[in-house]
Amino acid sequence: MTTASRPPSAPAAPGPRGMPLLGNLPALRRDRIRIFLDAAHTYGDVVRFQFGPGAKRTGHLLRHPDHIKHVFVDAAERFTKQTPGVREVRALLGDGLLTSEGPLWRRQRRIAQPAFHKQRIAAFAGVMVRAADELVDGWMRRPRPDAPVDVAGEMMRVALRIVTETLLGTDVPIDAAATAGALDFILEETRKNLTRVLRIPRSVPTADNRRFLDAVAVLDREVLRIIEHRRKSREIGTDLVSMLMAARDPETGEGMTDRQLRDEVMTMFAAGHETTANALTWTFYLLSTHPDVRRRARDEVFRVLEGRLPDSADVGALDLVGRVFQESMRLYPPAWMITRRAAEDDVVGGYLIPKDSLVLLSPYVTHRHNAYWENPEGFDPDRFAGGALARMPRFAYFPFGGGARQCIGSSFATVEGTLVLATILRRVRLDLVPGQIIETEPGITLRPRGSIYMRVVPEPLPT
């Protein structure tokens, strides 16, 4: 059990032995996910890692739902976001909702929250469905419709279109190719930098740093151009940027400055594009390797939609499709690792968490805790049937984080995932090309390593 103060006898947590000075860092660079899973299996719910010399290079992996609740809810004030990962992404996101803390975060959350109201999200359903349906149209119009497609790349493309139209609107087009390329490079360079023993500050003009800053400048240019256009037009559109510009802090009546708008838009743009695309990619991979579940999901789509395209009112009725998306995010949560830093000494599970050490909360690891999940490595959407999740500990499943800082876009992502899945299943199935080695790439998000090629097989609409 978690206690709120440090008993004098609190021991250090167990963990794998590492190398002198470098600790466990070399092993984690080779295969972070496997090291974390094996360590939790060997040492239990609290595991100590050393990423180099000193307390700030010590990390504790917490696996138990009660321990995660302690960090997110019960003692949230003792755990800050001043971590290496947050410092890295702040170079792109600034002080948006993902990276800010304290009064600034609370103010920005109050202003942004109404834009993610259930009714607002429902209004975006048409954009989501149209983007997915036109994606399938494009597949069918290819010179060789039977040629494999890179599903990871295709899901990035459709997610980029959805986040662009819902966030920025359609009246000011952006350079989609340049934007996607810049964001892809930034995320990959950030992933690499987090695993380097020596991190070179972005201010040092190395070749990689110059490319990184150039990529940030590309995104800045596009986002700031949209904000400037909205300011000049004085028209309030239905896109999220317009909503954020019109929103006011209910406590002070103040709105956002252009800089604050830039940081929030960049956060939503990057997070909304990358995470949903990865979740959809893994979902289609899992459906291809479990054709019985795919058949049942498609039967449900036909039964609910009766041949028409889905809309927001169908999300609740697409029960199995929604559970497929839930189960995919259990096995492959896009935000696979969430980090905090201990602001003071604490005790979790009977073990000391020293001040300044990192705290590692991994949905990927906890979602495989065999005390809460039967056959944890298996793909079984029925495990979520009948309200089963409500009967489990709150943080046995947390793909969107939790507590006051739970992802503001969680409902948006759930609606988007369900509608995109239903729209594509309505017309085609995606079959994995045999012989591929599918591996995870655990960076800022949980991507597949490389491409996932699938064949697009038309499925007739019901008559």
C-alpha positions in Angstrom: 0.0 0.0 0.0 1.1 3.6 -0.6 1.9 5.8 2.4 2.1 9.6 2.4 5.3 10.0 4.4 8.7 8.4 4.4 9.3 5.9 7.2 12.9 5.8 8.4 13.2 2.2 7.3 11.9 2.5 3.8 14.3 0.4 1.6 15.4 1.1 -2.0 13.3 -0.8 -4.6 14.8 -3.8 -6.3 15.9 -3.7 -9.9 18.2 -5.0 -12.5 21.9 -4.4 -12.1 23.5 -2.2 -14.7 26.9 -1.1 -15.9 29.2 1.2 -13.9 28.3 4.8 -14.4 25.8 4.1 -17.3 23.6 1.8 -15.2 20.7 0.3 -17.2 20.9 2.8 -20.0 22.7 0.6 -22.6 20.2 -2.3 -22.1 17.3 0.1 -22.4 18.7 1.5 -25.6 18.6 -2.0 -27.2 15.0 -2.9 -26.2 13.2 -0.7 -23.7 9.9 -2.4 -23.8 11.3 -5.9 -23.2 13.6 -4.7 -20.4 10.6 -3.0 -18.6 8.3 -6.0 -19.0 11.0 -8.5 -17.9 11.9 -6.3 -14.9 8.3 -6.0 -13.7 7.9 -9.8 -14.1 11.1 -10.4 -12.1 11.0 -7.7 -9.4 7.3 -6.8 -9.0 5.3 -3.7 -9.0 8.0 -1.2 -8.1 11.3 -1.5 -10.0 14.4 0.7 -9.7 16.5 1.6 -12.7 19.7 3.6 -13.0 20.1 5.7 -16.2 23.5 7.2 -15.1 25.1 8.6 -12.0 23.1 10.6 -9.4 19.5 10.8 -8.1 18.2 12.6 -11.2 19.3 9.6 -13.2 17.4 7.1 -11.1 13.9 6.0 -12.3 11.2 3.8 -10.7 8.8 1.9 -12.8 5.4 1.7 -11.1 3.1 -1.1 -12.4 0.3 -1.5 -9.8 -3.0 0.5 -10.4 -3.0 1.8 -6.8 0.5 3.1 -7.3 -0.4 4.9 -10.5 -3.5 6.4 -8.7 -1.1 7.7 -6.0 1.0 9.6 -8.6 -1.9 10.8 -10.7 -4.5 11.6 -8.0 -3.7 11.0 -4.4 -0.3 12.8 -4.3 -0.2 14.5 -7.6 1.4 17.6 -6.1 4.5 15.6 -5.2 5.2 14.7 -8.8 6.1 17.2 -11.5 6.5 17.1 -15.3 10.0 18.4 -15.2 11.4 15.3 -16.9 13.9 14.8 -19.8 11.0 13.8 -22.1 9.0 16.9 -21.4 12.1 19.1 -21.9 12.6 17.6 -25.3 9.1 18.0 -26.5 8.9 21.6 -25.1 11.2 22.6 -28.0 8.3 22.0 -30.3 5.2 22.4 -28.1 6.2 25.3 -25.9 4.0 25.7 -22.8 0.9 23.9 -24.1 -1.3 21.7 -22.0 1.1 18.7 -22.3 4.1 20.5 -20.9 2.9 23.3 -18.7 2.3 23.1 -15.0 0.8 25.0 -12.1 -1.4 28.2 -12.6 -0.6 28.4 -16.3 -1.7 24.9 -17.0 -4.9 25.3 -14.9 -5.8 28.5 -16.8 -5.2 27.0 -20.2 -7.2 23.9 -19.3 -10.2 26.0 -18.2 -10.1 28.0 -21.5 -9.6 25.0 -23.7 -12.0 22.5 -22.0 -15.3 23.8 -23.7 -13.8 23.2 -27.1 -13.8 19.5 -26.3 -17.4 19.3 -25.1 -19.3 16.2 -26.3 -21.5 18.3 -28.7 -18.4 20.0 -30.2 -16.8 16.7 -30.9 -20.0 15.3 -32.5 -19.9 18.2 -34.9 -16.6 17.0 -36.2 -17.9 13.5 -37.1 -18.6 14.4 -40.7 -15.0 15.4 -41.2 -13.7 12.1 -39.7 -16.1 10.0 -41.8 -15.5 11.9 -45.1 -11.7 11.7 -44.7 -11.8 7.9 -44.1 -14.2 7.3 -47.0 -12.2 9.4 -49.4 -9.1 7.5 -48.3 -10.7 4.3 -49.4 -11.8 6.0 -52.6 -8.1 6.7 -53.3 -7.1 3.1 -52.7 -9.7 1.9 -55.1 -8.7 4.4 -57.9 -5.0 3.3 -57.9 -3.7 1.8 -61.2 -3.2 -1.4 -59.3 -5.9 -1.6 -56.5 -4.5 -4.9 -55.4 -1.0 -3.5 -54.7 -0.1 -3.4 -51.0 -0.4 -0.1 -49.1 1.7 1.0 -46.1 -1.1 1.2 -43.5 1.1 3.1 -41.1 1.7 5.8 -43.7 -2.0 5.8 -44.7 -3.2 6.2 -41.2 -0.8 9.1 -40.7 -2.2 10.7 -43.8 -5.9 10.4 -42.8 -5.2 11.5 -39.2 -3.3 14.5 -40.5 -6.2 15.5 -42.7 -8.7 15.1 -39.8 -6.7 17.1 -37.3 -6.0 19.7 -39.9 -9.6 20.2 -40.8 -11.0 20.0 -37.3 -8.2 22.1 -35.7 -7.5 24.6 -38.4 -10.5 24.5 -40.7 -10.4 24.2 -44.5 -10.5 27.8 -45.7 -6.8 28.3 -45.2 -5.0 25.4 -46.7 -1.7 24.2 -45.2 1.3 22.6 -46.9 0.4 19.1 -45.8 3.5 17.4 -47.2 5.9 19.9 -45.6 4.0 19.8 -42.3 3.9 16.0 -42.1 7.6 15.7 -43.0 8.6 18.3 -40.4 6.6 16.6 -37.7 7.9 13.2 -38.6 11.5 14.4 -38.3 10.9 16.2 -35.0 9.4 13.1 -33.4 12.1 10.8 -34.6 14.9 13.2 -33.6 13.3 13.6 -30.2 13.1 9.8 -29.7 16.8 9.5 -30.6 17.9 12.3 -28.2 16.1 10.7 -25.3 18.3 7.6 -25.6 21.6 9.4 -26.0 24.0 9.3 -23.1 25.1 12.9 -23.8 22.4 15.2 -25.1 23.6 18.1 -27.1 21.5 21.3 -26.4 19.4 22.4 -29.3 21.3 25.7 -29.2 24.5 24.0 -30.4 24.4 24.2 -34.2 25.0 20.6 -35.2 23.5 19.3 -38.4 20.7 17.5 -36.6 19.9 20.5 -34.4 19.8 22.8 -37.5 17.4 20.4 -39.2 15.3 20.1 -36.0 15.0 23.9 -35.6 14.2 24.2 -39.3 11.4 21.7 -38.9 10.0 23.5 -35.9 10.1 26.7 -38.0 8.0 25.0 -40.8 5.3 24.1 -38.3 5.4 27.5 -36.6 5.0 29.2 -40.0 1.8 27.2 -40.8 0.2 27.5 -37.4 1.0 31.2 -37.0 -0.4 31.9 -40.5 -3.7 30.3 -39.5 -3.9 32.3 -36.3 -3.1 35.5 -38.1 -5.8 34.8 -40.7 -8.3 34.1 -38.0 -7.4 37.4 -36.2 -7.8 39.4 -39.3 -11.0 37.9 -40.5 -12.7 38.4 -37.2 -15.0 35.5 -38.1 -15.6 32.7 -35.6 -15.5 29.4 -37.5 -16.3 25.9 -36.3 -12.7 24.7 -36.1 -10.8 24.4 -32.8 -8.6 27.3 -33.5 -11.6 29.6 -33.8 -13.1 28.1 -30.6 -9.9 28.6 -28.7 -9.6 32.2 -29.9 -13.1 33.0 -28.8 -12.8 31.2 -25.5 -12.4 33.1 -22.2 -11.2 32.0 -18.8 -14.4 31.6 -16.8 -12.6 33.0 -13.7 -10.8 36.0 -15.2 -12.5 36.6 -18.6 -9.1 36.6 -20.3 -8.4 34.9 -23.6 -5.2 33.5 -25.0 -2.3 35.4 -26.4 -1.0 34.5 -29.9 1.9 32.7 -28.2 -0.4 30.7 -26.0 -2.6 29.9 -28.9 0.4 28.7 -30.9 1.5 26.4 -28.1 -1.9 24.9 -27.6 -2.5 24.5 -31.3 0.9 22.9 -31.8 0.2 20.5 -28.9 -3.2 19.4 -30.3 -1.8 19.2 -33.8 1.1 17.0 -32.9 -0.7 14.8 -30.4 -3.9 14.5 -32.4 -2.1 13.5 -35.5 0.5 11.1 -34.2 -1.3 9.2 -31.5 -4.5 8.4 -33.3 -2.6 7.3 -36.4 -0.6 4.9 -34.4 -3.7 3.5 -32.6 -5.5 3.0 -36.0 -2.4 1.3 -37.5 -2.1 -1.2 -34.6 -5.9 -1.8 -34.8 -5.8 -2.8 -38.4 -2.8 -5.0 -37.8 -4.6 -6.8 -35.0 -7.8 -7.2 -37.0 -5.8 -8.7 -39.9 -4.3 -11.3 -37.5 -7.7 -12.0 -35.9 -10.1 -12.4 -38.9 -12.8 -13.8 -36.7 -13.0 -10.6 -34.7 -12.8 -8.6 -38.0 -15.8 -10.5 -39.4 -17.8 -9.9 -36.3 -16.9 -6.2 -36.3 -17.9 -5.9 -40.0 -21.2 -7.7 -39.3 -21.9 -5.1 -36.6 -21.1 -2.2 -39.0 -23.6 -3.6 -41.6 -26.3 -4.2 -38.9 -26.0 -0.8 -37.4 -25.5 1.3 -40.5 -27.6 -0.7 -43.0 -25.3 0.4 -45.9 -25.0 4.2 -45.1 -22.1 6.1 -43.8 -21.8 6.4 -40.0 -22.3 9.6 -38.0 -21.8 10.7 -34.4 -25.1 9.2 -33.3 -23.8 5.7 -34.3 -20.8 5.7 -32.0 -22.7 4.2 -29.0 -24.3 1.5 -31.2 -21.0 0.4 -32.7 -20.2 -1.5 -29.5 -17.8 -4.1 -30.8 -16.0 -1.6 -33.1 -15.5 0.6 -30.0 -14.2 -2.4 -28.0 -11.8 -3.3 -30.8 -10.3 0.1 -30.5 -10.2 -0.1 -26.7 -8.4 -3.5 -26.8 -6.0 -2.2 -29.5 -5.0 0.7 -27.1 -4.6 -1.8 -24.3 -2.0 -3.8 -26.3 -0.4 -0.9 -28.1 -1.2 2.3 -26.2 0.1 5.3 -28.2 1.3 7.0 -25.1 3.2 3.9 -23.9 5.2 5.7 -21.2 4.3 8.6 -19.0 6.9 10.2 -16.8 7.0 12.4 -13.7 9.7 13.6 -11.3 9.5 13.3 -7.5 9.5 16.8 -6.0 10.1 15.3 -2.6 10.9 12.0 -1.0 7.9 9.6 -1.1 7.1 6.0 -0.4 5.2 3.8 -2.9 4.5 0.1 -2.3 6.8 0.2 0.7 9.8 1.4 -1.2 11.6 4.8 -1.2 11.1 7.1 -4.2 13.8 9.7 -3.6 13.4 13.3 -4.4 14.5 14.2 -8.0 14.2 10.6 -9.2 12.0 9.8 -12.2 8.7 7.9 -12.0 7.8 5.8 -14.9 4.2 4.9 -15.5 3.7 2.6 -18.5 0.3 1.7 -19.8 2.0 -0.9 -22.0 3.3 -2.6 -18.9 0.3 -2.2 -16.6 -2.1 -3.3 -19.4 -0.2 -6.7 -19.2 -0.4 -7.1 -15.5 -1.6 -10.7 -15.1 -3.4 -9.9 -11.8 -5.9 -7.8 -13.7 -5.8 -9.1 -17.3 -6.5 -12.7 -18.3 -4.3 -13.8 -21.2 -2.7 -10.3 -21.2 -0.9 -10.7 -24.5 -4.0 -11.9 -26.3 -6.3 -9.7 -28.4 -9.8 -10.1 -27.0 -12.2 -7.1 -27.4 -14.8 -9.1 -25.5 -12.9 -8.5 -22.2 -14.4 -5.0 -22.3 -18.0 -6.3 -22.8 -20.8 -5.6 -20.3 -19.1 -2.8 -18.5 -16.2 -5.0 -17.3 -13.8 -2.1 -17.2 -15.9 -0.3 -14.5 -15.4 -3.3 -12.2 -11.6 -3.1 -12.4 -9.3 -0.8 -10.5 -9.3 2.7 -12.0 -5.8 2.6 -13.3 -5.6 -1.0 -14.6 -6.3 0.6 -18.0 -5.1 4.2 -18.7 -4.3 4.8 -22.3 -5.0 8.5 -21.9 -3.3 9.0 -18.6 -5.4 10.0 -15.7 -6.2 12.4 -12.9 -6.6 16.1 -13.5 -4.2 15.9 -16.4 -5.9 13.1 -18.3 -5.6 13.9 -22.1 -8.1 16.6 -23.0 -8.6 14.9 -26.4 -9.5 11.4 -25.1 -13.2 11.6 -26.2 -12.2 13.1 -29.5 -9.7 10.2 -30.2 -12.3 7.6 -29.2 -15.0 9.0 -31.5 -12.4 9.4 -34.3 -11.1 5.8 -33.9 -14.6 4.3 -33.9 -15.8 6.3 -36.9 -12.7 5.7 -39.0 -12.7 2.0 -38.3 -16.4 1.7 -39.1 -16.1 3.7 -42.3 -13.2 1.6 -43.6 -14.6 -1.8 -42.5 -17.8 -0.9 -44.3 -16.1 -1.1 -47.7 -12.8 -3.1 -47.5 -10.7 -5.4 -45.4 -7.0 -5.0 -45.0 -5.0 -8.2 -45.1 -1.4 -8.3 -43.8 1.2 -9.1 -46.4 2.9 -12.4 -45.2 6.5 -12.5 -44.3 6.8 -9.2 -42.5 8.5 -8.8 -39.1 6.3 -6.4 -37.2 8.0 -4.7 -34.3 7.3 -1.7 -32.0 9.3 1.5 -32.1 8.9 3.0 -28.6 9.6 6.7 -28.9 7.5 9.6 -27.8 4.6 7.4 -29.1 4.4 3.7 -29.8 5.0 3.5 -33.6 5.6 0.4 -35.7 9.2 0.1 -36.7 9.1 0.8 -40.4 6.1 0.1 -42.6 3.2 -2.4 -42.2 2.1 -3.5 -45.7 -1.5 -4.7 -46.3 -3.6 -5.6 -49.3 -6.9 -3.7 -49.8 -9.6 -6.3 -50.5 -13.0 -4.8 -51.5 -16.0 -6.1 -49.6 -19.4 -5.7 -51.2 -22.0 -3.5 -49.5 -25.1 -5.3 -48.3 -28.0 -5.3 -50.7 
